Amino acid sequence: MSGLPAPAAVLTETDWAALEHAYGTAEDTPAMLTALLDADLGVRSRALDHLDYAVHHQNTLYSATIPAALYVAGVLADPRTMVPVDKKPHDFPGPLRTSLLGWLNSVVKEADDEAEAIARRHGFPPEEYPPFVQTRLIRPLLFPAVAACIDDPDLHVREAAIAACIPLLDDPRLLHHRADLIPLLRETLAASALWQFQDRAIEALAAWGEDISGLEVRREAFEVCDGPSDTSSSADGKLASSDAADLPF
């Protein structure tokens, strides 16, 4: 498999009119992807909303999600992703790069081993849903771009990158990278100030057969929860995410 395509190539060589997102044809998506790097805070924030509410609406994988993910991974290293975006109450802290990593995390998590098991349990063979299959195929392309952010000077970016690596490493071609991620799960993610990251680290370590003795999720005794979704263990771009038991399509 060749490397990650250049962002410009994704924009120009993808037949967006033939793809769909939550609201129909994805013809509007290339302009929104370009707008992610706009100098105007409002423009790039609206572009990020397009990713969340159209291209990956309610954690669903669409045909447009795959090239959008390739584009997002391709621009992660761009200095323009270190600017702020508008934040909603449950958004993770950090610059645009953190939000993009969170979005990629959410996309790939909908095609990880747990998502596959959930789909089969509900009687939906995931191999019969092309966006699921295609998302799995591009995981080795996404991983280097995500992993490169682990060394970012910004702690929020580092934590988001480590969390985004977790579902990527379900890919059989990437399993050997787990050994490198395990110390980071223990020393960085499990020590995060955000309980969602703590929980995700412990969950991943346990799933990978690692000893989690002494690790625990630390939450304030009287922490206020806005709603039941605050109890989710998903560490994507939102502090509150949808039910982890939702089907990926």
N, C-alpha and C positions, 0 to 999 in steps of 0.2 A: 504494500500500500504506500502510495506517495505521501509526501508531507502535507501539512495544513495549507490549503490554497490561500493566496493573497486576498485580503479583504476586497480589493477592487475587482478581482476576478470573480469572486462570489456574487458581487452586485451585478456585473455585466454579463456573466455567462450562465446565470440561473434564469430559467423561464418562470418568472414569478407569477405571471398570469395563469399558468397551468397549476399553480399551487394554491393551497387554501389555509386560512387560519380561522379563528372562531367566528368571524363575521363575513366569510365568503372568500373571494379571490384575494391573493396576497400581493396584488399589483402595487398597493400602497406601502408595502414593507421596505423596499430598497431605500426610499426617501427617508423613512423612519430610522433605518439603520445608519444612514449617513448622518442624520440629525443627532445621533448619540454623541458625536464629537463636536457638536456646535458650540460656539463660544457663549451663546445665550443660555442661562440657567433654565429658563422656562422651556425653551425648545428641546434641550436634551432631556429634561425631566419628562416631557410629554412623549418623547421617543422611548424612554424607559418604560413608561406606562403602556406603550404599544406592545412591547415585548411581554409584559406581565398580563395584559388583559385581552390581547388578540392572538399573538403568536404562541403563547403558552397559557391560554385562559383556563383558570381553575385546574392547573397542573396537567392539562391535556396535551398530548403530542399531536401535532398536525403536520401535514406535508411541508409547510413552510418553516416549521420549527428547526428542521435539520440544517438547511443552508443558513438560517439565522444564527444558529449555534456556531457554525463554522466561522461566520463573520465576527461574532462576538469574541470568540477565542482568538481570532486573528488581530483584533485591535487591543487586546488586554495590555500589551506592552507600550501602547501609544501614551505619551505623557499627558495627552488630553483626557485620559480616563482618571487622572488624579485630581480632578476638579469636583466640587460638590454638586449634588442634585437635591431636589426637594425631597424631604423625608416625611413619610406618613407615620402614624403612631407606632406601628409594629415593625418598621424597617430597621434593619441592622445599621449601626453607626458606621461611618467611613465614607470615602469618596465614591465616585461613580464606579471605579474599578471593583470595589467591594460589592456593589449591587450587581454588576455583570457576572462576577464569580458566583454570587448567590443564585442568579438566574440560571447559569450553566449547571450548578449543583442540582437545582430543582428539575431541570430538563433530564439530566442523566439519571437522577434518582427514579424517574418514572420508567426507566428501562433497566433497572438493576435486578439482581436476583430476587429480592423481596417483591418487587413489582411483578416479576414473572410468576412467582408463586401465587400472588394474590389473584392475578388474571386467570390462572389455571383453576384456582379454587372456585372462582365464580363461573367457570365454564367457557372462558374466552381464551382460546389458544393464541398467545401473543404473536406467534410466527405468522399468523394470518392478518396482522395489522402492520402494513408497511412502515408507518412512522416509528413504530417500536423497533422493528428490525433495523431500520436505517440509523436510528439513534445508537443502537448497539454497535453498528459497524464503524461509526466515526469516533468511538471512544479513544482509540490509540492516536487519532489526530488531535483531539482536544487535550489529551493529558500533558504533553510537553508545555503548552502555553499556560495551562493552569498551574502546573508544578513550578514553573519559572517564577510565579508570584509568591512562592513560599519564602523567598529571601527578600521580599519587599521591605523597605524601611518602615512602612506603616503597619502597626500591629493589627489593625482591623483587616487590612488586606491579607496579611499572613494567615490569620485565623480563617478567613473566608476561603483562602486557597487550600489550606489543609482540609477543611471540611468538604470542599468540592472534589478533592482527590478521592475521598472515601468511596462514593458510588462508582467512580471510574475504575477503581481497582478490583471490581467484580469481573472485569474483562479477563478472560484466560491469558490474553497476550500481555497483560499488565500486572498479573499477580506477583511477579518477582519484585515489584516496587513496594509491596506492603512492608517488607523488612525495613526500608528506609523511612517509611511514614510512621511506623509504630512509636519511635521515640518522640516524634513531634506530636502525636496524639496524646502521649503521656505528659510531656513537658510544657506544651503550649496550649493545645485545645482543651485538655482536661483542667488546665489552670486558668482558663479564660474567666473574665469577669461576667460573661454571659452564660447563664445556666444552660441555655439551649446548646451551646458549643460543648460544655462539659458533658451533657447528656449524650450528645452525638459521639464524642470521643469514647466514652465508656461503652456505649452500645456497639461501636465498631470493634473495639478491642475484644469485647466478649464474643462477638460473632466470628472473629478471626482466631479464637482459641487462646487468647492472651489472658494472663492473670490480672484481674482487676481489683485485687485485694487492696484496700486503703483508698480507693478512688470512690468519690461520691459526688453527687450533684449538690452544690451549695446554693441554697436560695434563702432569701430573707424570710424570717418567720411570718411576717405580716405583709409580704409582697402582695400587691393588688393585681388581680387578674382581670383583664377586660372581658374575657369570655372563655368558653371551654376550649377554644382552639389554642389558648396559651399553654396548654399542657402538652402540645405536640412536641415530639423529640426531633422533628425535622429541622436541620440547621441550614436552610437555604437563605434566600435574600430577605426573608420576612421573619420577624420575631413570632408572628402568629401565622401558621400555615394551615392548609386544609387537612382534613382527616387523612391520616397516613394509610388508612384502609381503602381509600378511593382507588378505583381502577385507573390505570394509566391511559385509558382511551374510552 
